[in-house]
Amino acid sequence: MRIKQQGIAVFALLLSLIFLSGFRLKYKHPGKKITVAQVAEPGVFTATDIILLKEVFRLQQSLGSRVFEGWLPMSFDQTPIIYKTAKFDYLFNHESPPEGFKKEFIRLLNRSVYIKPNTTPPDINIMATQDINGINTIIITAPSNNQNLGAWVLTVCHELFHVYQGFRKVINPFTDGYENFNDLTFPFPYNDTLVLASLRIESEFIFNIIKKENLTAEDSTVIKKVFNKYQIVENKILDKAPFIKFKQRAEWIEGVAKYAETQLGIFASDSTLYAPTSEFSKLAGKDIFTGLADTHKTQLNPIRFVGEGVKGRMMFYYLGMAKAYLLDRIKPGWKKYFLYHTLDELLIK
């Protein structure tokens, strides 16, 4: 891999951009060891788990379309999920279960699900959405004793948004010799000094804009022109098309999902818009979502530290979220076209 060094001229152009902006209870089973054939017995998949999962979907159903046009209500009875407790993995709503899963009846749910022993190390907490035998499937780990349940619910909603995004992604970087890589293994130059400086300046530029109280029509025009110029610089620095495509893909996937999670948290903290069920409130606390209001409102702060304090793939979570908030300001109808365009395309068109 070769990153072209652009020297003083590149940094001069980059720097100019800135100035243009002016409880879940932990699972414990009393007594003897349980086999897979016994998992339908009470005490394994608990009523607590049901309350948690139902709150996730209730929140998404209530506020999802308010957060993101097109994110229609999703159902606990239809969405493919692997729910990982300390002992077992429970697979819901899946037509093609992987090897090792056995169909069992859970009385608490009055339905059958696929179950297998959980082989994931206990210190690993999985929150992901994966293609499992051709089906987009959410994989979530039950919350630990000390975990904030409101935050856990919102993180699961982040994964629900990935299901909305679907298999089709707007851009594919896994070409031209990069076919054997994926979103986690792609060799993006995360530690290259010039790349980090470029991302730092881009994020600072966006942060300054979205923090402004008012934007004029002239501001919007200038912003689009600046992003056109920035893409010229970015193409020179990243050098290879797959690197540029990977950045745009990660911002589109993870950045917008983080935006949806954050906005969902802000809306949920407004008691006039949402109130959790009494069952969930008994577990998590009556004001669990309102108590997270300040946390979600400060999610914008790390944007300006992308490339500096915020590094690795997490850079694209915050940079993509920043671009989503910027689009809210300059192109309010952008969500209608989101599934078909990268964020950069939406910003400059």
C-alpha positions as a LaTeX table, in Angstrom:
\begin{tabular}{lrrr}
\hline
Residue & $x$ (\AA) & $y$ (\AA) & $z$ (\AA) \\
\hline
Met1 & 0.00 & 0.00 & 0.00 \\
Arg2 & 1.29 & 3.45 & $-0.85$ \\
Ile3 & $-0.16$ & 6.67 & 0.54 \\
Lys4 & 0.91 & 9.66 & $-1.49$ \\
Gln5 & 2.54 & 12.35 & 0.55 \\
Gln6 & 1.13 & 15.69 & $-0.51$ \\
Gly7 & 3.19 & 17.95 & 1.73 \\
Ile8 & 2.51 & 21.57 & 2.44 \\
Ala9 & 0.18 & 22.11 & $-0.51$ \\
Val10 & $-2.29$ & 19.42 & 0.63 \\
Phe11 & $-2.37$ & 20.65 & 4.20 \\
Ala12 & $-2.88$ & 24.22 & 3.06 \\
Leu13 & $-6.00$ & 23.14 & 1.18 \\
Leu14 & $-7.20$ & 20.98 & 4.06 \\
Leu15 & $-6.73$ & 23.70 & 6.65 \\
Ser16 & $-8.62$ & 26.15 & 4.49 \\
Leu17 & $-11.73$ & 24.00 & 4.75 \\
Ile18 & $-12.07$ & 24.71 & 8.45 \\
Phe19 & $-12.18$ & 28.43 & 7.97 \\
Leu20 & $-14.94$ & 28.14 & 5.42 \\
Ser21 & $-17.28$ & 26.85 & 8.08 \\
Gly22 & $-16.80$ & 30.33 & 9.78 \\
Phe23 & $-30.39$ & $-4.97$ & 34.29 \\
Arg24 & $-30.76$ & $-7.49$ & 33.15 \\
Leu25 & $-30.37$ & $-9.91$ & 36.22 \\
Lys26 & $-27.48$ & $-12.16$ & 35.32 \\
Tyr27 & $-28.69$ & $-15.63$ & 34.39 \\
Lys28 & $-28.24$ & $-18.14$ & 37.17 \\
His29 & $-29.94$ & $-21.50$ & 37.14 \\
Pro30 & $-30.61$ & $-23.08$ & 40.52 \\
Gly31 & $-29.48$ & $-26.65$ & 40.85 \\
Lys32 & $-28.13$ & $-29.20$ & 38.42 \\
Lys33 & $-26.48$ & $-28.77$ & 35.05 \\
Ile34 & $-28.89$ & $-28.26$ & 32.17 \\
Thr35 & $-28.72$ & $-29.99$ & 28.80 \\
Val36 & $-30.10$ & $-28.58$ & 25.58 \\
Ala37 & $-33.10$ & $-30.92$ & 25.83 \\
Gln38 & $-34.06$ & $-29.26$ & 29.12 \\
Val39 & $-33.87$ & $-25.65$ & 28.09 \\
Ala40 & $-37.64$ & $-25.26$ & 27.91 \\
Glu41 & $-37.70$ & $-25.40$ & 31.71 \\
Pro42 & $-38.36$ & $-22.13$ & 33.54 \\
Gly43 & $-35.28$ & $-20.28$ & 34.79 \\
Val44 & $-33.24$ & $-20.46$ & 31.61 \\
Phe45 & $-34.91$ & $-18.09$ & 29.20 \\
Thr46 & $-36.56$ & $-15.88$ & 31.79 \\
Ala47 & $-39.44$ & $-13.45$ & 31.97 \\
Thr48 & $-36.79$ & $-10.74$ & 32.35 \\
Asp49 & $-35.43$ & $-11.56$ & 28.91 \\
Ile50 & $-38.89$ & $-11.25$ & 27.40 \\
Ile51 & $-39.44$ & $-7.86$ & 29.03 \\
Leu52 & $-36.12$ & $-6.59$ & 27.68 \\
Leu53 & $-36.67$ & $-7.78$ & 24.13 \\
Lys54 & $-40.23$ & $-6.51$ & 24.00 \\
Glu55 & $-39.08$ & $-3.08$ & 25.18 \\
Val56 & $-36.58$ & $-2.95$ & 22.34 \\
Phe57 & $-39.26$ & $-3.51$ & 19.74 \\
Arg58 & $-41.80$ & $-1.31$ & 21.48 \\
Leu59 & $-39.34$ & 1.58 & 21.40 \\
Gln60 & $-38.53$ & 1.06 & 17.74 \\
Gln61 & $-42.21$ & 0.72 & 16.83 \\
Ser62 & $-43.05$ & 3.91 & 18.71 \\
Leu63 & $-40.26$ & 6.19 & 17.56 \\
Gly64 & $-38.42$ & 4.52 & 14.67 \\
Ser65 & $-40.24$ & 6.30 & 11.86 \\
Arg66 & $-39.92$ & 9.61 & 13.73 \\
Val67 & $-36.16$ & 9.13 & 13.78 \\
Phe68 & $-35.81$ & 7.93 & 10.22 \\
Glu69 & $-38.34$ & 8.08 & 7.43 \\
Gly70 & $-38.77$ & 4.57 & 6.03 \\
Trp71 & $-37.69$ & 2.76 & 9.21 \\
Leu72 & $-41.04$ & 1.07 & 9.62 \\
Pro73 & $-42.14$ & $-0.77$ & 12.79 \\
Met74 & $-40.34$ & $-4.06$ & 13.32 \\
Ser75 & $-41.73$ & $-7.10$ & 15.17 \\
Phe76 & $-40.26$ & $-9.39$ & 17.83 \\
Asp77 & $-42.27$ & $-12.19$ & 16.22 \\
Gln78 & $-40.68$ & $-11.72$ & 12.81 \\
Thr79 & $-37.15$ & $-10.31$ & 13.15 \\
Pro80 & $-34.38$ & $-12.97$ & 13.05 \\
Ile81 & $-32.44$ & $-12.78$ & 16.34 \\
Ile82 & $-29.80$ & $-14.78$ & 18.17 \\
Tyr83 & $-30.12$ & $-13.91$ & 21.85 \\
Lys84 & $-27.10$ & $-15.02$ & 23.86 \\
Thr85 & $-27.54$ & $-15.78$ & 27.56 \\
Ala86 & $-24.77$ & $-17.10$ & 29.81 \\
Lys87 & $-25.59$ & $-20.72$ & 28.93 \\
Phe88 & $-27.46$ & $-20.81$ & 25.65 \\
Asp89 & $-27.98$ & $-19.13$ & 22.30 \\
Tyr90 & $-31.66$ & $-18.69$ & 21.35 \\
Leu91 & $-32.45$ & $-18.28$ & 17.65 \\
Phe92 & $-35.78$ & $-16.66$ & 16.85 \\
Asn93 & $-37.66$ & $-16.29$ & 13.57 \\
His94 & $-35.09$ & $-18.00$ & 11.36 \\
Glu95 & $-35.95$ & $-20.30$ & 8.48 \\
Ser96 & $-32.46$ & $-21.74$ & 8.06 \\
Pro97 & $-30.75$ & $-22.27$ & 11.44 \\
Pro98 & $-27.00$ & $-22.97$ & 11.48 \\
Glu99 & $-25.62$ & $-26.34$ & 12.46 \\
Gly100 & $-25.85$ & $-27.12$ & 16.18 \\
Phe101 & $-29.21$ & $-25.49$ & 16.87 \\
Lys102 & $-32.05$ & $-27.71$ & 18.08 \\
Lys103 & $-35.72$ & $-26.77$ & 18.03 \\
Glu104 & $-37.27$ & $-26.50$ & 21.50 \\
Phe105 & $-40.51$ & $-25.19$ & 22.98 \\
Ile106 & $-40.34$ & $-22.28$ & 25.45 \\
Arg107 & $-43.42$ & $-22.14$ & 27.64 \\
Leu108 & $-42.88$ & $-18.50$ & 28.58 \\
Leu109 & $-43.21$ & $-17.56$ & 24.93 \\
Asn110 & $-45.66$ & $-20.29$ & 23.99 \\
Arg111 & $-43.58$ & $-20.95$ & 20.90 \\
Ser112 & $-40.66$ & $-22.96$ & 19.61 \\
Val113 & $-37.21$ & $-21.53$ & 19.00 \\
Tyr114 & $-33.83$ & $-22.96$ & 18.01 \\
Ile115 & $-31.33$ & $-23.39$ & 20.86 \\
Lys116 & $-27.72$ & $-24.44$ & 21.31 \\
Pro117 & $-25.15$ & $-24.10$ & 24.10 \\
Asn118 & $-23.38$ & $-20.75$ & 24.13 \\
Thr119 & $-19.70$ & $-21.28$ & 23.33 \\
Thr120 & $-18.72$ & $-17.61$ & 23.32 \\
Pro121 & $-16.21$ & $-16.70$ & 26.07 \\
Pro122 & $-18.06$ & $-15.01$ & 28.96 \\
Asp123 & $-16.01$ & $-11.82$ & 28.68 \\
Ile124 & $-17.12$ & $-11.17$ & 25.09 \\
Asn125 & $-20.21$ & $-9.06$ & 24.58 \\
Ile126 & $-21.60$ & $-9.40$ & 21.06 \\
Met127 & $-23.81$ & $-6.84$ & 19.37 \\
Ala128 & $-23.85$ & $-7.43$ & 15.63 \\
Thr129 & $-25.90$ & $-8.02$ & 12.52 \\
Gln130 & $-24.73$ & $-10.82$ & 10.25 \\
Asp131 & $-25.72$ & $-12.81$ & 7.22 \\
Ile132 & $-26.61$ & $-16.23$ & 8.61 \\
Asn133 & $-27.48$ & $-18.64$ & 5.82 \\
Gly134 & $-28.75$ & $-15.82$ & 3.67 \\
Ile135 & $-30.82$ & $-14.13$ & 6.36 \\
Asn136 & $-29.91$ & $-10.81$ & 7.98 \\
Thr137 & $-29.78$ & $-11.77$ & 11.66 \\
Ile138 & $-29.23$ & $-9.70$ & 14.80 \\
Ile139 & $-26.87$ & $-11.22$ & 17.37 \\
Ile140 & $-27.17$ & $-9.72$ & 20.85 \\
Thr141 & $-25.76$ & $-10.60$ & 24.25 \\
Ala142 & $-28.07$ & $-10.35$ & 27.26 \\
Pro143 & $-27.09$ & $-7.41$ & 29.48 \\
Ser144 & $-24.83$ & $-7.93$ & 32.46 \\
Asn145 & $-25.65$ & $-7.13$ & 36.07 \\
Asn146 & $-24.07$ & $-3.68$ & 36.02 \\
Gln147 & $-25.19$ & $-2.64$ & 32.55 \\
Asn148 & $-27.47$ & 0.32 & 31.99 \\
Leu149 & $-30.61$ & $-1.24$ & 30.54 \\
Gly150 & $-31.73$ & 1.88 & 28.73 \\
Ala151 & $-28.40$ & 2.07 & 26.90 \\
Trp152 & $-28.60$ & $-1.67$ & 26.16 \\
Val153 & $-32.04$ & $-1.29$ & 24.58 \\
Leu154 & $-30.81$ & 1.55 & 22.40 \\
Thr155 & $-27.76$ & $-0.43$ & 21.29 \\
Val156 & $-30.02$ & $-3.27$ & 20.17 \\
Cys157 & $-32.06$ & $-0.71$ & 18.24 \\
His158 & $-28.80$ & 0.23 & 16.50 \\
Glu159 & $-28.70$ & $-3.35$ & 15.22 \\
Leu160 & $-32.36$ & $-3.17$ & 14.19 \\
Phe161 & $-31.40$ & $-0.24$ & 12.00 \\
His162 & $-28.83$ & $-2.44$ & 10.27 \\
Val163 & $-31.66$ & $-4.80$ & 9.35 \\
Tyr164 & $-33.46$ & $-1.84$ & 7.80 \\
Gln165 & $-30.34$ & $-1.03$ & 5.80 \\
Gly166 & $-30.48$ & $-4.55$ & 4.40 \\
Phe167 & $-27.96$ & $-6.63$ & 2.49 \\
Arg168 & $-27.63$ & $-4.19$ & $-0.36$ \\
Lys169 & $-25.07$ & $-1.55$ & 0.49 \\
Val170 & $-24.64$ & 1.56 & $-1.60$ \\
Ile171 & $-20.98$ & 0.95 & $-2.31$ \\
Asn172 & $-18.62$ & $-2.05$ & $-2.41$ \\
Pro173 & $-14.92$ & $-1.66$ & $-1.60$ \\
Phe174 & $-14.24$ & $-5.39$ & $-1.73$ \\
Thr175 & $-12.94$ & $-5.43$ & $-5.30$ \\
Asp176 & $-9.66$ & $-4.96$ & $-7.16$ \\
Gly177 & $-7.72$ & $-7.42$ & $-5.01$ \\
Tyr178 & $-9.67$ & $-6.85$ & $-1.81$ \\
Glu179 & $-12.31$ & $-9.54$ & $-2.40$ \\
Asn180 & $-11.20$ & $-11.65$ & 0.59 \\
Phe181 & $-11.68$ & $-8.85$ & 3.12 \\
Asn182 & $-14.76$ & $-7.74$ & 5.03 \\
Asp183 & $-15.83$ & $-4.76$ & 7.14 \\
Leu184 & $-13.70$ & $-5.90$ & 10.08 \\
Thr185 & $-10.58$ & $-7.06$ & 8.24 \\
Phe186 & $-10.24$ & $-4.49$ & 5.48 \\
Pro187 & $-6.70$ & $-2.98$ & 5.53 \\
Phe188 & $-7.70$ & 0.67 & 5.74 \\
Pro189 & $-4.67$ & 2.83 & 6.66 \\
Tyr190 & $-6.00$ & 3.69 & 10.12 \\
Asn191 & $-2.60$ & 4.73 & 11.47 \\
Asp192 & $-1.31$ & 6.80 & 8.57 \\
Thr193 & $-0.53$ & 10.31 & 9.80 \\
Leu194 & $-1.76$ & 12.09 & 6.69 \\
Val195 & $-5.00$ & 10.09 & 6.60 \\
Leu196 & $-5.68$ & 10.85 & 10.27 \\
Ala197 & $-4.99$ & 14.56 & 9.71 \\
Ser198 & $-7.38$ & 14.59 & 6.78 \\
Leu199 & $-10.17$ & 12.95 & 8.80 \\
Arg200 & $-9.49$ & 15.28 & 11.72 \\
Ile201 & $-9.96$ & 18.34 & 9.55 \\
Glu202 & $-13.07$ & 16.96 & 7.84 \\
Ser203 & $-14.71$ & 16.16 & 11.17 \\
Glu204 & $-13.83$ & 19.56 & 12.66 \\
Phe205 & $-15.33$ & 21.29 & 9.65 \\
Ile206 & $-18.61$ & 19.37 & 10.01 \\
Phe207 & $-18.71$ & 19.82 & 13.79 \\
Asn208 & $-18.42$ & 23.59 & 13.44 \\
Ile209 & $-21.34$ & 23.64 & 11.03 \\
Ile210 & $-23.76$ & 21.45 & 12.95 \\
Lys211 & $-23.10$ & 23.43 & 16.13 \\
Lys212 & $-24.13$ & 26.70 & 14.47 \\
Glu213 & $-27.56$ & 27.90 & 15.52 \\
Asn214 & $-28.58$ & 29.12 & 12.11 \\
Leu215 & $-27.53$ & 28.27 & 8.57 \\
Thr216 & $-28.33$ & 30.42 & 5.58 \\
Ala217 & $-28.98$ & 29.31 & 2.01 \\
Glu218 & $-25.55$ & 30.70 & 1.16 \\
Asp219 & $-24.00$ & 28.52 & 3.87 \\
Ser220 & $-25.55$ & 25.44 & 2.29 \\
Thr221 & $-24.14$ & 26.35 & $-1.10$ \\
Val222 & $-20.65$ & 26.91 & 0.29 \\
Ile223 & $-20.76$ & 23.63 & 2.24 \\
Lys224 & $-21.50$ & 21.67 & $-0.92$ \\
Lys225 & $-18.64$ & 23.36 & $-2.76$ \\
Val226 & $-16.25$ & 22.66 & 0.10 \\
Phe227 & $-17.14$ & 18.98 & 0.10 \\
Asn228 & $-16.50$ & 18.81 & $-3.61$ \\
Lys229 & $-13.02$ & 20.25 & $-3.01$ \\
Tyr230 & $-12.43$ & 18.00 & $-0.02$ \\
Gln231 & $-13.15$ & 14.90 & $-2.08$ \\
Ile232 & $-10.40$ & 15.94 & $-4.48$ \\
Val233 & $-7.97$ & 16.10 & $-1.57$ \\
Glu234 & $-9.25$ & 12.84 & $-0.08$ \\
Asn235 & $-8.78$ & 11.05 & $-3.38$ \\
Lys236 & $-5.18$ & 12.18 & $-3.46$ \\
Ile237 & $-4.45$ & 11.15 & 0.12 \\
Leu238 & $-6.20$ & 7.78 & 0.16 \\
Asp239 & $-4.93$ & 7.13 & $-3.36$ \\
Lys240 & $-6.80$ & 3.86 & $-3.97$ \\
Ala241 & $-10.49$ & 3.69 & $-4.86$ \\
Pro242 & $-11.22$ & 0.77 & $-2.47$ \\
Phe243 & $-9.99$ & 2.86 & 0.49 \\
Ile244 & $-12.31$ & 5.72 & $-0.42$ \\
Lys245 & $-15.20$ & 3.31 & $-0.95$ \\
Phe246 & $-14.53$ & 1.60 & 2.39 \\
Lys247 & $-14.67$ & 4.91 & 4.24 \\
Gln248 & $-17.92$ & 5.87 & 2.53 \\
Arg249 & $-19.40$ & 2.42 & 3.20 \\
Ala250 & $-18.48$ & 2.45 & 6.91 \\
Glu251 & $-19.92$ & 5.94 & 7.36 \\
Trp252 & $-23.14$ & 4.86 & 5.62 \\
Ile253 & $-23.51$ & 1.63 & 7.65 \\
Glu254 & $-22.24$ & 2.44 & 11.12 \\
Gly255 & $-22.41$ & 6.21 & 11.15 \\
Val256 & $-26.06$ & 6.44 & 10.22 \\
Ala257 & $-26.97$ & 3.58 & 12.58 \\
Lys258 & $-25.27$ & 5.54 & 15.36 \\
Tyr259 & $-27.22$ & 8.61 & 14.34 \\
Ala260 & $-30.46$ & 6.57 & 14.55 \\
Glu261 & $-29.47$ & 5.19 & 17.96 \\
Thr262 & $-28.61$ & 8.65 & 19.27 \\
Gln263 & $-31.78$ & 10.28 & 17.97 \\
Leu264 & $-33.86$ & 7.43 & 19.35 \\
Gly265 & $-32.26$ & 8.03 & 22.75 \\
Ile266 & $-32.99$ & 11.76 & 22.59 \\
Phe267 & $-36.64$ & 11.18 & 21.68 \\
Ala268 & $-37.04$ & 8.42 & 24.28 \\
Ser269 & $-35.75$ & 10.80 & 26.94 \\
Asp270 & $-38.74$ & 13.06 & 26.25 \\
Ser271 & $-41.54$ & 11.74 & 28.48 \\
Thr272 & $-44.12$ & 13.38 & 26.22 \\
Leu273 & $-42.98$ & 11.17 & 23.35 \\
Tyr274 & $-42.26$ & 7.86 & 25.08 \\
Ala275 & $-42.80$ & 6.03 & 28.35 \\
Pro276 & $-41.40$ & 2.54 & 28.97 \\
Thr277 & $-43.65$ & $-0.26$ & 30.16 \\
Ser278 & $-44.17$ & $-0.68$ & 33.89 \\
Glu279 & $-42.43$ & $-4.07$ & 33.71 \\
Phe280 & $-39.33$ & $-2.56$ & 32.13 \\
Ser281 & $-39.39$ & 0.39 & 34.56 \\
Lys282 & $-39.33$ & $-2.04$ & 37.49 \\
Leu283 & $-36.16$ & $-3.59$ & 36.08 \\
Ala284 & $-34.36$ & $-0.51$ & 34.84 \\
Gly285 & $-35.83$ & 2.36 & 36.83 \\
Lys286 & $-38.72$ & 4.67 & 36.06 \\
Asp287 & $-36.58$ & 7.42 & 34.57 \\
Ile288 & $-34.09$ & 5.21 & 32.74 \\
Phe289 & $-34.47$ & 6.95 & 29.38 \\
Thr290 & $-34.88$ & 10.49 & 30.70 \\
Gly291 & $-31.74$ & 9.91 & 32.73 \\
Leu292 & $-29.83$ & 9.32 & 29.50 \\
Ala293 & $-30.83$ & 12.62 & 27.90 \\
Asp294 & $-27.56$ & 14.42 & 28.61 \\
Thr295 & $-25.53$ & 11.39 & 27.54 \\
His296 & $-27.10$ & 11.36 & 24.10 \\
Lys297 & $-26.92$ & 15.10 & 23.65 \\
Thr298 & $-23.15$ & 14.97 & 24.21 \\
Gln299 & $-22.66$ & 12.33 & 21.50 \\
Leu300 & $-21.72$ & 15.11 & 19.11 \\
Asn301 & $-18.62$ & 16.09 & 21.08 \\
Pro302 & $-16.37$ & 13.19 & 19.96 \\
Ile303 & $-16.94$ & 14.18 & 16.32 \\
Arg304 & $-14.29$ & 16.87 & 16.53 \\
Phe305 & $-11.72$ & 14.36 & 17.80 \\
Val306 & $-12.00$ & 11.93 & 14.90 \\
Gly307 & $-8.45$ & 11.16 & 13.78 \\
Glu308 & $-7.03$ & 12.24 & 17.11 \\
Gly309 & $-8.68$ & 10.78 & 20.22 \\
Val310 & $-11.21$ & 8.79 & 18.19 \\
Lys311 & $-9.43$ & 6.28 & 15.98 \\
Gly312 & $-9.89$ & 2.96 & 14.19 \\
Arg313 & $-13.29$ & 1.99 & 12.80 \\
Met314 & $-14.95$ & 4.15 & 15.46 \\
Met315 & $-13.90$ & 7.18 & 13.40 \\
Phe316 & $-16.50$ & 6.26 & 10.80 \\
Tyr317 & $-19.25$ & 5.87 & 13.41 \\
Tyr318 & $-18.82$ & 9.49 & 14.44 \\
Leu319 & $-18.00$ & 10.92 & 11.04 \\
Gly320 & $-21.00$ & 9.22 & 9.46 \\
Met321 & $-23.23$ & 10.39 & 12.31 \\
Ala322 & $-21.89$ & 13.92 & 11.84 \\
Lys323 & $-22.75$ & 13.86 & 8.16 \\
Ala324 & $-26.27$ & 12.64 & 8.97 \\
Tyr325 & $-26.78$ & 15.59 & 11.32 \\
Leu326 & $-25.33$ & 17.92 & 8.70 \\
Leu327 & $-27.77$ & 16.58 & 6.11 \\
Asp328 & $-30.59$ & 17.26 & 8.57 \\
Arg329 & $-29.54$ & 20.90 & 8.46 \\
Ile330 & $-28.94$ & 21.44 & 4.75 \\
Lys331 & $-31.05$ & 18.77 & 3.04 \\
Pro332 & $-33.94$ & 17.72 & 5.33 \\
Gly333 & $-35.40$ & 15.27 & 2.80 \\
Trp334 & $-32.19$ & 13.23 & 2.48 \\
Lys335 & $-33.57$ & 10.13 & 4.19 \\
Lys336 & $-35.81$ & 9.40 & 1.21 \\
Tyr337 & $-32.69$ & 8.77 & $-0.87$ \\
Phe338 & $-30.43$ & 7.28 & 1.82 \\
Leu339 & $-30.68$ & 3.66 & 0.66 \\
Tyr340 & $-29.39$ & 4.58 & $-2.79$ \\
His341 & $-26.58$ & 7.08 & $-2.20$ \\
Thr342 & $-23.51$ & 7.52 & $-0.04$ \\
Leu343 & $-23.53$ & 10.38 & 2.45 \\
Asp344 & $-20.94$ & 12.21 & 0.39 \\
Glu345 & $-23.14$ & 11.99 & $-2.69$ \\
Leu346 & $-26.08$ & 13.35 & $-0.73$ \\
Leu347 & $-23.98$ & 16.23 & 0.60 \\
Ile348 & $-22.71$ & 17.48 & $-2.73$ \\
Lys349 & $-25.80$ & 16.98 & $-4.90$ \\
\hline
\end{tabular}
